Amino acid sequence: MVRGLVNKLVSRSLNVAGKWQQQQLRRLNIHEYQGAELMSKYGINVPKGVAVGSIEEVRKTIQDVFPKENELVVKSQILAGGRGLGTFKSGLKGGVHIVKTDQVEELAGKMLGQILVTKQTGPQGKVVSKVYLCEKMSLVNEMYFAITLDRTSAGPIIIGCRKGGTSIEDLAEKFPDMIVKVPIDVFQGITDEDAAKVVDGLAPKVADRNASIEQVKKLYKLFCECDCTLLEINPIAETSDNQLVAADAKLNFDDNAAFRQKHIFALRDATQEDPREVAAAKADLNYIGLDGEIGCMVNGAGLAMATMDIIKLHGGTPANFLDVGGNASESQVVEAFKILTADDKVKAILVNIFGGIMKCDIIASGIVNAAKEVSLKVPVVVRLEGTNVDQGKRILKESGMALITAEDLDDAAEKAVKASGTC
């Protein structure tokens, strides 16, 4: 679990001053209806649909956009997969329904403002603030399509499967021979031959082959021009009028491209994100919330990962990944403590600082001020080493705070686990 976080959390990039700095990769996620709108701008076939956030908007949309439709697809909008098989905490089964038009208002009312739990949300679920009303299309065949970044080929790769509508993990297990992978030369771009391999792998039954090839090329163009890290359509489907249609839309974007994709990053829905991560991003801290009981504040991604591993080794579980970076200010340290103490699951906090650029006395002052400001109610274990370590230890000692000091990382982890009461 811990090692697998590395790819999610941290990358390295060269800034304009020529210095290496750590950057967090959150990979912006947008709602399905937003992805469909973006696809439509690139000439990709998508169902006609409108996102609504109130019953009044539901009525108006049916009247203005779908006056002749007998049935509509009602899709709850949260930033998580598995909505169709999800369950609302109210008891309603399924976050996606096909219903008669005269039943849409009632169903939307049962979804809006309610919490939907899926296999990707965790037991806490996510609040449905909008539902996506779509035309019901006559689908004759469902397939799987995705473009992502591939380490092996060092570029984009297109993945397709002639069966779709369920998770790619299940498809890969049940139909491994049906999955086609087409790596794309990032310098050459997608060729007609590449797109044809994808279409032949999808094996459409009725859709025009040449038109389908053009759809694949347009999807790749969107992927590149919008700095996507993932473009997934499940299902990509054939309709009775022989078209290839993106019946779903999941898009992620590289946060390092935010400066040139302002219109896309303006779509970010912070209400769907972990509020701790939102607060951390505002304070320019690298933070990912986990489910453990020991809060961690460390400087440096590698040291943070090692700290989490050693906590596990001693029988504890990390509550987060929190890297304050190499040049955090005292105010950032205070903000970091606020985020850690706001988590009710945290039973102890471990501060592990190896001072290089990040000076130990700055961290120590931040710890003392944070303790005074947030009224710490959990034990805090502090291990300091490096630049200005003696000054830092003196600040902690003279603070009068009941802080637990440690000589090395192993000692710190052992004391933090003990203080948390988990062992």
N, C-alpha and C positions, 0 to 999 in steps of 0.2 A: 504493500500500500504506500509506504513512505517513499520508496525509491521511485515509484510511478508518478509521484507528484512533480518530479523535476521538470518534465516536459511541459506540464500545465502551468507551472509557476514562473519560471525564470528563463530568460534568454539574455544574451549579451549583444550589445550593439555599440558601434563606434560613433561617438557624438562629434559635433562640428569642431570641438577643441582638440580632437584626436585622442581623447581619453576614454578608456573602457568604463562603461557604467552598466549596472544591472537594471533591467527593465522587466516589469511584470507583463505577462501576456494573458489577458483575460479573454481574448478572442470574442469580441462583441457578438452577441446573439440577438436576433430580432424575431418578431412574431411572424407567424405564417402569412397573415394578410399583408404584412409589410414586404415579405419576400416575394409574394405573388405580384404585388404592384411593381417591384423592381424588375422581376422577370418580364412582365408585360411591356415595360419600357424598352426592353431589348428584343422585342418581337417574338417572345416565347409564348406558346399557347398555354393559357391558364383559364380556369373556369371563371365566369363572371361572379364577382362577390363583393360584399360591402361589410366592413367591420362596424359594429354598433356597440354603444356602451349604456344604453337605457331602453326602456320599453317604448318610449316615445320615438326613439330612433328606429326601433324595430318596425313599428307601425308605418312610419314614413318611408322606410326602405322598401317594405313590401309593396306599398302603394305606388312609389315612384319608379322602382327598379325591377320588381318582380310581379307586376300586376296580373300576368297571365300564367304564372307558374302554379301548378297544382301541388308540387312538393319542393322542399328546400333542404339543403344540408346545413345543419347548425353545428358549428365547431367552436368549442371553448378555446380561448386564446391564453395560454400560459407558456412560459419559456421552459418547456420540458416535453419530452417525448412520451409515447404511450397513453395519449389522452383518450383514445377510443376505448381502451380497456380500463381506464381509471374509474375511481369512485369518489363522488362528492361526500364530504363529511355530513351533509344533510341526508345521505342515503341514496341519492340518485345515482344510478349506475350508468357509466359511460359519459365521456366528455364530447363525443361526436354522435349525432343522430340525424337520420333522414326522416322527416315528418311531413304531414300534410301542412299546407301553408297556413290554414286556420289554427294550427296547433303550435306554430312557431313562437308566438308571443308568450304563451304559457310556459313553453320549454325554456325560452331565453330567460324568463323571470326566475326559473329555478336554478339557472346557471350563474347569472350576473351577481357578483358580490359574494359568491359562495367559494368554498375552498375545495379544490380538486386535488386528489392524491393519486399519483401514478408511480410506476416503478422507478421513475427518475427523480421524483420530487422529494422522496423520503416521506416519513409518516406525517410531517408537518404540512405537506401539501403547499399549493400556491393559490392565491386569490384570482378568480376570473373577473377581470375588469371589462373585458370585451368579448363578444362572440362574433364569429365570422359567418355571415349568411351567404351561401353559395348556391348557384344553380345546380340542380341534380343532373348530372351528365350520364348518358347511356354508355357505360364502359364495357368493352367486349374483351379486354385483356389488360392485366396489370403486371408491371415490371418494376425493377429497381434500378435507380441511376444515381451516381454520385461522382463528384470530383473532389479530390483532396490532395494534400501534399505528401509525397512519397520520399522517404529518406534514401531508399535504395537507389532510385533513379535520379535523386536530387532535383525533383521537379514535380509538376502536377501529374496525377494519374487519374484516369477515368475508370470507374468500376460499374459494371452492369450485370444484371441477372434477368433472365427471361421470366422469372417469377418474382412477384413483389407483393406489397401490401402487408408484410410482416417484417420483423426486425432482420437486419442483414446478418446478425449472428446466427439466427435460426436458419436463414436461407443458406448460409455457408456450411452449416452443419448437415442440413438435409439434402442440399443440392450443390455440392462443391464443384461438380463438373459443369454446372450451368453459369458459373460466375466468370466473366471476362474482365481482364485488367489490361488497359491500354495506357502505357506511360507516354507522356507528351514531351517532346523536346522543347524546353522553355525558350530557347533562342529561335527555333524554327516556327514554333506555334503549331496549332492543330492543322493537319492536312486533311484532304478529302479521304485519303486512305485510312488515316486514324479514325475519322468519324464513321467511315464505312465499317471498320472493324467493330466499333461500338454498336452500331445499329444491327449488324449481323449477329452480334452476341445477344442483343435483346430479342432478336428474332420476331419482329412485329408480324402479326397475322394479316392485318388489313391496311395499316397505315402505309402511305406512299414512301418508298425507300429513300428517294432523293430529298423529299420534303423533310423526312426524319433526319437525314444527314445534316441538313441545314439547321434544324433545331439543335442538334448536338453542338454544332459549331457556334451557334449563338449562345448556348449555355457556357461554353468554354470562354467565349469573349467576355461575358458577364463576370465569370470567375476571375479572370485576369485583371480586367479594367477596374473592378471594385475591390481588389485586394482580399478576396475570399480565402479563408483557410479550409472551408468546407461548403460544398453546395450539394445538398442531398434531396432527392425527390423520391418519395416512396408512398404511393406508387406513381411512376410515370406510366401513363395509360393510353390505350387506343380507344377511340370513341367509335360509335356506330357510323359516323360520317367520315371515317378513315383518317382522323387526325391523331397526332401524337400530342398528348396534353400533360402538363405538369399538374397533377391532381393534389400535390402537396408541395411544401416549400420549407426547407430548413437551411438557413444560411448563417455562417459564422465569418467574422472578418478580423484581420490582423490589426491589433491595437496600434502597432507601430506605424500604420498607414492612416491614423486618425487625422493627421494634418492635411492630407489630400483627399479625404473622403468625409468631409464635414457634413454633407447632406445625409450620408448614411449613419454616421455616428450621432446625428441629431435624433435618430429614431430610438436610441437607447431607452429602455424602460427600466429605470432604477428601482421601481416598486417591486419588480420581479426578482431582484437580486438580494443577496444576503446583506442586510443593513450594515453589518460590521464591515463587510468588504467595501461597501459604498463609502462609509466614513473613512476607512483606511486609504482609499484612493484619493479622497479629497485632501488628506494629510500627506500624500505622496509616500505612503508606506506600502510595502509588499506584504499582503495578508490574504490568507485563505483559511476559512473556518473549517474545522473538523469536528469530530464528535467525542473527543476525549475530555479529560478532567484536569490536565496540566497545561496552563497557558504558557506559551514560549515567546520570549522577546530576545532576538539574536541579531548580530550584525554580520551579514554575509550569507548568501544562499547555501553554500557548502556547509558552513558551520551550523546553519539552521537545520539542514537535513541530518547532519551527524547528531545534533542535539535530540531531534525527534527519535532517531534510531536508538540512542542510548536510553532514552526514557522508556521505550518499548522493552529494551533489554532488561531493565530493572523492574519490569512488571507494570509500568504505567502506560497511559495513552495520551498522546499530545492532543490538545484542544484546538491547535491552530498551527499554521506556519506564519511567522511574523518576522520579516527581515527589515530592520530599520535602516539598512544601508550603511555606507561608509562615512557619511557626513551629515547624519541626522542632527537636528537642532534640539535644544532642550524642550521646546514646545512640542516637537514631534514625539519625543519620548513620553511626555505627559499624555498626548493623544493616544499613543499606543496603550498606555495603562488604562485609559478610559475604555478603550475597545475591549481589552482583555477582561476587565472587571464587569463589563456589561453582560458577559456570558454567564448565565446562572450555573452552567455545568462546570465552570472552572473552580476547582477546590484548592489549587496552589498555582503560583506563578514562578517560572524559572527564567531568570535573566542571565544570559551567557554572552559576555562581550569579550572579544579579543581586540584590544585597541591598537589600531594602526592609524589610519586617517581618523577613524572614530575614537575620540579620546575618552578614557575611562572616567575622568572627572566630569565631563559633560553628561555621560550616562548616569553617574551617581547623583548629580544635581537634579536631573530629570526624575529619577526614581524618588528622591526625597520630596520634591515638589508635587509629584503625582500622588504620592501617598497621602500628603496633606490635603490635596484637592479632591480626591475621589474617596477618601476615607476607606482605605484598604481593609477588607474584612477577611482576606485569605492570606495564608503564609506566603512570603516572598523569599525565594532562594536566589542569591546573587553570586555569580562567579565573574570576577574581573581579572583581566590579564592584558599587559601591553602598555601602550603609551599613557603616561600619567596615572599608572595604576595605584601608586602610593597615595596621591592626592585623592583619587576616587575612593579608596578604602577609608581614608580619614574622614571624608565627607559623610560616608555612610555611618561610621562609628560615632561621629559627633552629632548626628541627626537626632539621636534618641529614639529612633524607630526600631521596632522589633523585627529586624531583618536577619535572615539566616545566611551566613556567608559560607562559601565553599572554596576549596583550594584548587580543584581541577574539575573537569567536566564530569568524570565518573562520580566524583563525590557530590557534585551538584545534582545530578540526575537522581542518585540514591536518596538524597535528602528531600528532593522535590516529591518523589513518589511517596516517601514516608509521610511527609507533611500533608499530602493530599488525602491520606487515609485509605488508599486503595490497597495497601499491603500491610 
